[in-house]
Amino acid sequence: MVSSGSKWGTAAARGGVATVLLVAAVGCSGAQGGGEPDSSEQGGDVFRGEQIDFVVPFDPGGGYDVYTRTIAPYLEECMGARIVVRNEPGAGSLLATNKTAVSPPDGTRIQIMNMPGVLGSQIAGADGVEYDLHEFSWIGRIASPPDVVLANPDGDLTNFENLAGASDSVQFVATGPGSSDYVAAAVLGEAYGIPHEIATGFAGSQEATNAVVTGEADVHIMPFDTVLPVIEAGDVTPAALIAEEVPEYMPETPLIVDSPPESEEGKALVDQLMALTASGRAVTAPPGVPEDRLTALREGFDCAMKDQKLLDELAGQQRPVNFMDGEEYAALVDKILEPTPEFKAVLEKSF
C-alpha cells in the first residue's frame, strides 16, 4: 500500500523549493549535440523497416497529441522504423486502451497513456475497463506534471488554508465523473473534510476552467502544464500545488505538503493522490511483447527521450519531461495499483 511518510514537512526542512530539471542528454549514441542517433546500438535493427503505430487516445491538438507528434520523429530515428501517429479518441481514452490491451504483442502498436485516468478507472472497477495495467508492456514515462488547485483571483479561496477550512460548500468543477479533475476534487474534499459539490457536464477542461475564471465556480484542479497560460495571464490563482516541489516552468506556488490534513488517513489520501498524479504521461505496448522486442522499444524510447534536440523542442513549448525507464515505471504502476481501502473507496464513489 502507498503510505503517508516524510512528505509532510516544511519547505525549509526539505531545503526549500526545488526545480525539476529536464533529463540530461546522455546515453543516446550520436544524439547529444544534434547528431543522428545510431539506431543499431539502440536495438533499432529489431524494428528496422517496420511500421509502428503510435496511438493517441484523444483528439488531435491536445497535450497528449502534441507530446506524441513531437517525440515521434526522434523515436523514428532511434529505432530505424516508421512511426505513424494515430488518434483514436473515445470514452475518456478507454476505447484505445482496451484495444491496445488485446492487440498483437509484436510491438508495432504503442500508446501514450493518461495514466491517472486509466489507473483510477481500474482501481475503481469502472464500467468499460477491459484491461489490466499490471499486464501491459511498459516502455517508459514521458512526464509527470503535478496538479494545481486553481481559484478565482477575486474570491476567498486563493489561500489554500481558507479552502481547507471552508465552512460553506465549495463548488469544484470537473469534466465528468471518473475524470482526473473529478478524482482530485473528491480526494481533497475527503482528506480535508471540505464541504463540497462537484459540477460536471463541461465540453472540456478549458470550459471547466473558464467557469472558475468567470466566478461561476470556485475551484478546478488540473495538471499545471495544461493551465500555465491562464495562470500567467492572471485569470486564475494557483492556491496550491499538489506536490512536494515546484517543477520547471511553474510560478512559485504554495505546496500542499505544507498544509497537511489533520488526520493520518487524510495525509495518506493526499499521498496516494500525488502518487497517482506522478504516473503522468507514459508509453506502453500490449501485454506479452517478447523480451527482445520490448527491450528494443525501451532502448529506442530511452534514446529519443535523451536527445538534446527533443528536450530543447519540448522546453520551447514549456512541456515538462520527467523521464522514467520502462522497468522502473512498471514497478511504479504495480505500487499504485495497491491502494489503501480508503483511497479505493473514494475512487469508487468518483465514477
Sequence and secondary structure as in RCSB ss.txt:
>XXXX:A:sequence
MVSSGSKWGTAAARGGVATVLLVAAVGCSGAQGGGEPDSSEQGGDVFRGEQIDFVVPFDPGGGYDVYTRTIAPYL
EECMGARIVVRNEPGAGSLLATNKTAVSPPDGTRIQIMNMPGVLGSQIAGADGVEYDLHEFSWIGRIASPPDVVL
ANPDGDLTNFENLAGASDSVQFVATGPGSSDYVAAAVLGEAYGIPHEIATGFAGSQEATNAVVTGEADVHIMPFD
TVLPVIEAGDVTPAALIAEEVPEYMPETPLIVDSPPESEEGKALVDQLMALTASGRAVTAPPGVPEDRLTALREG
FDCAMKDQKLLDELAGQQRPVNFMDGEEYAALVDKILEPTPEFKAVLEKSF
>XXXX:A:secstr
     TTSS TTTTTS        S SSTTTGGG    GGGGTGGGTTT EEEEEESS TTSHHHHHHHHHHHHH
HHHHTSEEEEEE   GGGHHHHHHHHTS TTSSEEEEEEHHHHHHHHHHT TT    GGGSEEEEEEE   EEEE
E TTSS SSHHHHHT  S EEEE SSTTSHHHHHHHHHHHHHT  EEEE   SSHHHHHHHHHTTSSSEEEEEHH
HHHHHHHTTSSEEEEEESSS  TT     BGGGS  SSHHHHHHHHHHHHHHHT EEEEE TT  HHHHHHHHHH
HHHHHT HHHHHHHHHTT     EEHHHHHHHHHHHTS  HHHHHHHHHT 
